[in-house]
């Protein structure tokens, strides 16, 4: 799926939940959390696979349940410890919606099964030897995506570190 499609798949149910429950539209911070969550697997995996060649394809590592589940448990604990359950829940939902959206035809098609990419590294997956269809001439789109990923992940890390500093400062 394309990035905006992942955002729509994640944001529409969360928006409906917030509108029905709170009678208002989602806040900008919650929308940002949904955006990052809906893109997170690709923000990590696409550069690792296509720019740096560190993983066999752009749909392993953070797309993989053995990696994603412990990571999402950390997000849940972070949300619980910082009293940000809605934000952590929105991130987790958006992240999981990304995984389901990437594999929905195999998960819910006529022959439903769990794709190997969702089980990597427990199951081997073939290495992608050609650039993805969206790479563009000379892979410029991969380079732009890597830069975009670096900016979004750096900004997210900065916000989380600042939040942790505030939280730790309040507990002392």
C-alpha positions in Angstrom: 0.0 0.0 0.0 1.0 3.6 -0.5 1.7 5.8 2.6 -1.5 7.8 2.3 -3.5 4.6 2.0 -2.0 3.3 5.3 -2.8 6.6 7.0 -6.5 6.4 5.8 -6.9 2.8 6.8 -5.6 3.7 10.3 -7.1 7.1 10.8 -10.7 6.5 9.7 -11.5 4.0 12.5 -9.7 6.1 15.1 -11.4 9.2 14.0 -14.8 7.5 14.2 -14.0 6.2 17.7 -12.9 9.7 18.9 -15.9 11.4 17.3 -18.4 8.9 18.7 -16.8 8.7 22.2 -15.8 12.4 22.7 -18.0 14.2 20.3 -15.0 16.1 18.8 -12.4 15.5 16.2 -9.1 13.9 17.1 -6.5 16.3 18.4 -3.4 17.2 16.4 -1.1 15.2 18.7 -3.3 12.1 18.4 -3.4 12.5 14.6 0.4 12.7 14.6 0.6 9.5 16.6 -1.7 7.8 14.1 0.4 9.1 11.2 3.7 7.8 12.7 2.1 4.5 13.7 0.6 3.9 10.3 3.9 4.5 8.6 6.3 3.1 11.2 7.0 -0.3 9.7 7.9 1.3 6.3 9.8 4.1 7.9 12.2 1.5 9.4 12.1 -1.4 6.9 12.2 0.4 3.5 15.5 2.2 4.2 17.0 -0.9 5.8 16.1 -3.1 2.8 16.3 -0.8 -0.2 18.8 1.8 0.8 21.2 -0.2 3.0 20.5 -3.8 2.1 20.4 -4.9 5.8 17.2 -7.0 5.6 16.0 -9.2 2.8 13.0 -7.1 1.8 11.0 -4.0 2.7 8.4 -6.1 4.5 10.4 -7.8 7.2 11.9 -6.7 10.5 9.3 -4.2 11.8 6.7 -5.8 9.6 7.4 -9.1 11.4 5.3 -10.2 14.3 8.2 -11.7 16.3 9.7 -8.2 16.2 6.5 -6.1 16.3 4.8 -7.8 19.3 7.6 -7.0 21.8 8.0 -3.5 20.4 4.2 -2.9 20.7 4.2 -4.3 24.2 6.9 -1.6 25.1 4.6 1.0 23.5 1.7 -0.2 25.6 3.7 -0.2 28.8 5.0 3.3 27.9 1.4 4.5 27.4 0.3 2.9 30.7 3.3 4.3 32.7 2.9 7.8 31.3 -1.0 7.8 31.4 -1.1 8.0 27.6 -3.2 5.0 27.0 -5.2 6.6 24.1 -2.0 7.6 22.3 -0.3 4.3 22.8 -3.5 2.5 21.8 -3.8 4.6 18.7 -0.2 4.0 17.7 -0.6 0.2 18.2 -3.8 0.1 16.2 -2.3 2.2 13.4 0.8 0.0 13.4 -1.2 -3.3 13.3 -3.5 -1.9 10.6 -0.4 -1.3 8.5 0.6 -5.0 8.8 -2.9 -6.2 8.0 -3.3 -3.8 5.1 0.0 -5.0 3.6 -1.1 -8.6 3.7 -4.9 -8.5 3.6 -5.3 -10.6 0.4 -3.2 -13.4 1.9 -4.8 -13.1 5.4 -8.4 -12.9 4.2 -8.3 -14.2 0.7 -9.7 -17.5 -0.7 -6.7 -19.4 0.7 -6.1 -17.5 4.0 -2.6 -18.0 5.5 0.0 -16.1 7.4 2.7 -14.8 5.0 6.3 -15.7 5.7 7.2 -11.9 6.0 5.0 -11.7 9.1 7.0 -14.5 10.7 10.5 -13.5 9.7 13.2 -14.3 11.1 11.5 -17.5 12.3 10.7 -18.3 8.6 13.1 -17.4 5.8 11.9 -15.0 3.0 13.4 -14.6 -0.4 15.8 -11.6 -0.8 14.3 -8.9 -3.0 16.9 -8.6 -5.8 15.2 -5.9 -7.9 14.1 -2.4 -6.7 10.5 -2.0 -5.8 8.0 -0.6 -8.3 7.9 2.7 -6.5 11.7 3.3 -6.5 11.8 5.6 -9.5 14.7 6.2 -11.8 18.0 5.4 -10.2 16.2 4.7 -7.0 15.7 8.5 -6.2 12.4 7.7 -4.4 14.3 5.3 -2.1 16.7 8.0 -1.2 13.9 10.5 -0.6 12.0 8.0 1.5 15.1 7.3 3.5 15.5 11.1 4.2 11.8 11.3 5.0 12.2 8.3 7.4 15.2 9.9 9.1 13.4 13.1 9.7 10.1 11.5 11.0 12.0 9.0 13.2 14.3 11.6 14.5 11.4 14.0 15.4 9.6 11.1 17.0 12.6 10.0 19.0 13.1 13.7 20.2 9.5 13.9 21.3 9.7 10.6 23.2 13.0 11.5 24.9 11.6 14.9 25.9 8.5 13.2 27.2 10.6 10.7 29.2 12.7 13.5 30.7 9.5 15.3 31.8 8.1 12.1 33.2 11.3 11.2 35.1 11.6 14.7 36.4 8.1 14.5 37.8 8.8 11.2 39.7 11.9 12.5 41.5 
